[in-house]
Amino acid sequence: MDAVSVKNLKIRYGSHVVLNGLNFEIEKGNIAAVIGPNGSGKTTLFKALLGLIPYEGEIKIFQKSIKNALKRIAYVPQHFDFDRTLPITVDEFLSFASNGKSINAKKICREVSVDILAEKLIGDLSGGQLQRVLIAQALIKDPDLLFLDEPSAGIDIEGSKAFYDLIKHINKEHDVTVLLISHEISMVSDLADQILCLNRDLVCSGPPREVLTKKVLNKLYGPEMNIREHKHL
Amino acid sequence: MIVWLALPFIQRAVLAGLILGALLAILGIFVVLRRMAFFSDGIAHASLAGVAVGVLANTNPLLTALGISAVLAVIMAWLERKTKIASDAIVGLIFTGGMATGVILLALKSGYQPELVSFLFGNILSIQWSELWLMVVLAALIVAFLLLNYKRLALMVLNPEIAHLSGVPVTLYQTLLYVTVAASAVLGIKMLGVALLSALLIVPVSTAKLIAKSFRGLMLWSVIMSELTVITGIALSIQLNLPTGAVIVLCGLMLFLLTLAGSKLFNR
């Protein structure tokens, strides 16, 4: 069964075409990574998949319209800008996101090591801690599909490795399909089951070893791009 | 102050001050959180058009100002969503447009315009029972809306995308927040005037931020600081025979400075 099915997706801002006739599917249970240079339309694709912007074509999430599938989707944003002097505890933020409805919030907080931060203010958290809190708010919804927009941006290399381990754990243990945007090609080539290469058009779609060829990377990023292997995953 | 409390106009002023103090303190949290201080200022100025319509139509200017500012708030929310015009530019357009319309309409009526002076600097001591009841009803509705929905509103302000996926109807809540800020700003004009209104939206929250350790604490401390400010301001203004709105604002600032000094001292 497909978690996501996209047919002839076209998005334009005025006369400017941002995404041009995309077709792809993401199988349920997979980790899929969207890669591409800046301005290639990755975040725009996410916004369309989340039902935040108008589009042409067809998007189905678990064979339903986005509106009818919203309850099964969770999202971790790339930017989380707020007034850091405002006193909001981690516990309060998580209760805002779940609106007090989650029954397994405590278990999830322990799982992603957020329980020890419960009384801390979100403005006092480090980049890595805030990212874990954002993951917790997403998992509290008990989603079937998780969107992550550049989840390790602003986190150091060690933190980033730990973070991708956590994504893999969530995917396996919670049976959550994951769709993430990343600039870390080496990392996602080890992590993902499927890579979507985007540069307004869909340049490639498939398993990393098949699609991440020198030719494709040259097409996306220019001739200087190489992949390094990561041993930790 | 106790002696003064026997006078009906002082009773009305104190009641109105306490009601508006609580309302503006809670709403102020969202105004600060969403950085919409200029919005509240702009909508308050634009409501002069509503005041002028009320004066020309020989009806209560508070009612017409409330109606027109609510409509303007909906227009602003719509323009923000549907156009690429920057938010502060939209506020600027409505701010100046509404104010200019108000000035022209008031110029059509000959003679002294007490409403204009009251609009600029407020006059809580002149509040009538009918206006007080309107305030009670509207403030109760707005505070109930805010308290029942503060989690959703806070999430929407922190991140609209997460709020959308958590089932919050973002467009509706955004518009409702704008309308409640507009209505509260107009009610606040009666107390502080358009020139000083922002003070009660911003200062108590800023003071509360210095001591609160959670969002619930922030709401509680904002209301306490706001009520303290209003009561002290009204009492001092009567005692010293000074303009009430301005004294309330200075009391709020003094409370902020004292809390700041205290928090620095204790956090050493």
HADDOCK unambig.tbl for C-alpha pairs under 7 A between the chains (distance, minus, plus):
assign (segid A and resid 70 and name CA) (segid B and resid 165 and name CA) 6.12 0.50 0.50
assign (segid A and resid 73 and name CA) (segid B and resid 165 and name CA) 6.91 0.50 0.50
assign (segid A and resid 74 and name CA) (segid B and resid 165 and name CA) 6.44 0.50 0.50
assign (segid A and resid 75 and name CA) (segid B and resid 162 and name CA) 6.42 0.50 0.50
assign (segid A and resid 80 and name CA) (segid B and resid 159 and name CA) 6.99 0.50 0.50
assign (segid A and resid 82 and name CA) (segid B and resid 158 and name CA) 6.21 0.50 0.50
assign (segid A and resid 83 and name CA) (segid B and resid 33 and name CA) 6.71 0.50 0.50
assign (segid A and resid 86 and name CA) (segid B and resid 209 and name CA) 6.50 0.50 0.50
assign (segid A and resid 87 and name CA) (segid B and resid 209 and name CA) 6.85 0.50 0.50
assign (segid A and resid 87 and name CA) (segid B and resid 212 and name CA) 6.50 0.50 0.50
assign (segid A and resid 87 and name CA) (segid B and resid 213 and name CA) 5.63 0.50 0.50
assign (segid A and resid 87 and name CA) (segid B and resid 214 and name CA) 4.81 0.50 0.50
assign (segid A and resid 87 and name CA) (segid B and resid 215 and name CA) 5.54 0.50 0.50
assign (segid A and resid 88 and name CA) (segid B and resid 214 and name CA) 4.99 0.50 0.50
assign (segid A and resid 88 and name CA) (segid B and resid 215 and name CA) 4.85 0.50 0.50
assign (segid A and resid 89 and name CA) (segid B and resid 214 and name CA) 5.66 0.50 0.50
assign (segid A and resid 96 and name CA) (segid B and resid 151 and name CA) 4.68 0.50 0.50
assign (segid A and resid 96 and name CA) (segid B and resid 152 and name CA) 6.28 0.50 0.50
assign (segid A and resid 96 and name CA) (segid B and resid 155 and name CA) 5.89 0.50 0.50
assign (segid A and resid 97 and name CA) (segid B and resid 155 and name CA) 6.59 0.50 0.50
assign (segid A and resid 97 and name CA) (segid B and resid 166 and name CA) 6.29 0.50 0.50
assign (segid A and resid 98 and name CA) (segid B and resid 166 and name CA) 6.98 0.50 0.50
assign (segid A and resid 99 and name CA) (segid B and resid 151 and name CA) 6.78 0.50 0.50
